[in-house]
Structures are given as structure tokens and as C-alpha cells.
Amino acid sequence: MYLCLDCFEVFRDDVIKLEKGLYPEEYVPCPLMSCRGENVVQVDEMILPVIRTLNMKGYRTEYSCSDHAYESLIGTYICFEEIHDFKDLPKGYKLEIHNDKTIIRDCYDSLNKSTTPWNDGIKRQAAIMNSIKGLMQWADNLEKLEE
């Protein structure tokens, strides 16, 4: 899925692929004629509502990952374009500061990595979904940043 960071509209992959054929690869404008913003980004579908909410509230994100049940477990994370001193984070999340950017990351403390097989997709998917649920509740409760 794709998200325009100017108008906050969401687009399916097939809509953006049509647009990509018309422009250089690194540039995809928003397909909406009323917007034509230049900040269209690809976002994992599961974390997309969180990323949209955060950006609408002024917390500009740079990249994110919802994690994937059948790939190496790296944890759900969001990198913000600037430093934010979040007082409260979703349960299990940790805040990191790297290169003048804030990263929040869930390392799945609730998932016993030593006893959960790498290929146990059901338990891993459940952990990812719980993590995203907590992120969404957190994002919904954040105050909007002053412009």
C-alpha cells in the first residue's frame, strides 16, 4: 500500500504502479489531481493506519516496518524524521535516538524467542498484531503537534 504524506490518502499498489510508468523511478506524485504531492511512500499494510495517524498529527515518519511472521524476527519499528521525547510508549516498546532521529521499537518481550520456533508463524503473527494494536491505541491518544 502507498500513503501520500501531503494529503494522507491511501492507494493500492496497482494505482501507484500505473503512475510509476509515467515518471522517473524515484519520483511518484500523488495520483489525486487535487493534491499531486511528492511524498508518496510505500508502507506495510498492517502498520499503515498507525503511520497515517502519526503523520496527520505532525509526527513525520521516515520509515517503518510492521514485521513479518515468516521472516527473521526484527520487531515492529517506526523511525521519525526528528527527535521526539515521547513520555509514554506502547507496552513493550523502547525509544532509541540515532543520527538526530527517534526510533521506537517493539522487541517482542512477550514472545519467548528461545522457545518459540522460528517457523511458528501463528504465534509470531499474533505477537505482531498485538504490537500493532498497541501502537494504534498509542497513536490515537497522542496530542497533535503544534505547527
C-alpha positions as CSV (number, residue, x, y, z in Angstrom):
1,M,0.0,0.0,0.0
2,Y,1.1,3.6,-0.5
3,L,0.4,6.7,1.5
4,C,0.6,10.3,0.3
5,L,2.2,12.3,3.2
6,D,0.7,15.5,1.8
7,C,-3.0,14.7,1.6
8,F,-2.9,11.4,3.7
9,E,-4.8,9.4,1.1
10,V,-4.1,5.7,0.8
11,F,-3.6,4.0,-2.6
12,R,-3.3,0.4,-3.7
13,D,-0.1,-0.9,-5.3
14,D,-1.7,-1.2,-8.7
15,V,-2.7,2.5,-8.8
16,I,0.9,3.6,-8.0
17,K,2.4,1.1,-10.5
18,L,0.4,2.9,-13.2
19,E,1.8,6.2,-12.0
20,K,5.4,4.9,-11.8
21,G,5.4,4.1,-15.5
22,L,4.9,7.8,-16.2
23,Y,7.7,9.2,-14.0
24,P,11.3,8.5,-13.1
25,E,11.5,5.7,-10.6
26,E,12.4,7.8,-7.5
27,Y,9.5,10.1,-8.0
28,V,5.9,9.2,-7.8
29,P,3.4,12.1,-7.3
30,C,0.1,11.6,-5.6
31,P,-2.5,10.3,-8.1
32,L,-5.1,12.8,-6.9
33,M,-5.3,15.7,-9.2
34,S,-6.3,17.9,-6.2
35,C,-3.0,17.0,-4.4
36,R,-0.2,15.9,-6.7
37,G,2.1,15.9,-3.6
38,E,5.6,14.5,-4.0
39,N,5.7,12.5,-0.8
40,V,4.1,9.1,-1.7
41,V,5.7,6.3,0.3
42,Q,5.2,2.6,0.4
43,V,4.0,1.3,3.8
44,D,3.4,-2.2,5.2
45,E,-0.4,-2.6,5.1
46,M,-0.6,-3.7,8.7
47,I,1.1,-0.6,10.1
48,L,-0.4,1.8,7.6
49,P,-3.2,3.2,9.9
50,V,-0.6,4.0,12.5
51,I,1.7,5.7,10.1
52,R,-1.2,7.7,8.6
53,T,-2.4,8.8,12.1
54,L,1.1,9.8,13.3
55,N,1.8,11.9,10.1
56,M,-1.6,13.6,10.3
57,K,-0.8,14.6,13.9
58,G,2.5,16.1,12.8
59,Y,4.9,13.3,13.8
60,R,6.6,12.9,10.4
61,T,7.9,9.4,9.9
62,E,10.8,8.4,7.7
63,Y,10.4,4.6,7.6
64,S,8.7,1.7,9.4
65,C,8.2,-2.0,9.4
66,S,5.3,-4.0,10.9
67,D,7.5,-7.1,10.9
68,H,6.6,-10.3,9.0
69,A,5.7,-13.6,10.7
70,Y,7.8,-15.9,8.4
71,E,10.9,-13.7,8.1
72,S,13.7,-13.1,10.6
73,L,12.1,-11.5,13.7
74,I,13.3,-7.9,13.9
75,G,10.4,-6.3,15.6
76,T,7.9,-3.7,14.7
77,Y,9.5,-0.2,14.5
78,I,8.9,3.4,13.4
79,C,11.6,5.9,12.6
80,F,10.6,9.6,12.9
81,E,12.3,12.4,10.9
82,E,13.3,14.2,14.1
83,I,13.8,13.7,17.8
84,H,10.7,13.4,19.9
85,D,10.8,12.9,23.7
86,F,7.8,10.6,24.0
87,K,6.9,10.3,27.6
88,D,4.7,7.2,27.3
89,L,5.3,4.4,24.7
90,P,3.1,1.4,23.9
91,K,3.8,-1.6,26.1
92,G,7.0,-3.4,25.2
93,Y,8.3,-0.5,23.1
94,K,11.7,1.1,23.6
95,L,12.9,4.5,22.4
96,E,16.2,4.9,20.6
97,I,17.9,8.1,19.3
98,H,20.1,7.6,16.2
99,N,21.5,10.4,13.9
100,D,19.0,13.0,15.2
101,K,16.1,10.7,14.6
102,T,13.8,8.9,17.0
103,I,13.1,5.2,16.6
104,I,10.5,3.3,18.6
105,R,10.8,-0.5,18.5
106,D,9.0,-3.5,19.9
107,C,11.4,-6.3,20.6
108,Y,8.5,-8.7,21.4
109,D,9.4,-9.2,25.1
110,S,6.1,-11.1,25.3
111,L,7.3,-13.7,22.7
112,N,9.8,-16.1,24.3
113,K,12.3,-16.2,21.5
114,S,14.2,-19.1,23.0
115,T,11.2,-21.4,23.0
116,T,9.2,-20.2,20.0
117,P,10.3,-21.9,16.8
118,W,11.4,-19.5,14.0
119,N,8.7,-21.0,11.8
120,D,5.8,-20.8,14.3
121,G,4.0,-18.2,12.2
122,I,0.8,-18.3,14.2
123,K,2.5,-17.2,17.5
124,R,4.7,-14.7,15.7
125,Q,1.7,-13.2,13.7
126,A,-0.3,-12.9,17.0
127,A,2.6,-11.0,18.6
128,I,2.9,-8.7,15.6
129,M,-0.8,-8.0,15.6
130,N,-0.8,-7.3,19.4
131,S,2.1,-4.9,18.9
132,I,0.3,-3.0,16.1
133,K,-2.9,-2.8,18.2
134,G,-0.9,-1.2,21.0
135,L,0.7,1.2,18.5
136,M,-2.6,2.2,17.1
137,Q,-4.0,3.0,20.6
138,W,-0.9,5.0,21.4
139,A,-1.0,7.0,18.2
140,D,-4.7,7.7,18.6
141,N,-4.0,9.1,22.1
142,L,-1.0,11.3,21.1
143,E,-1.6,15.0,21.1
144,K,-1.4,16.7,17.7
145,L,1.9,18.7,17.4
146,E,1.7,22.4,17.1
147,E,2.6,23.7,13.6
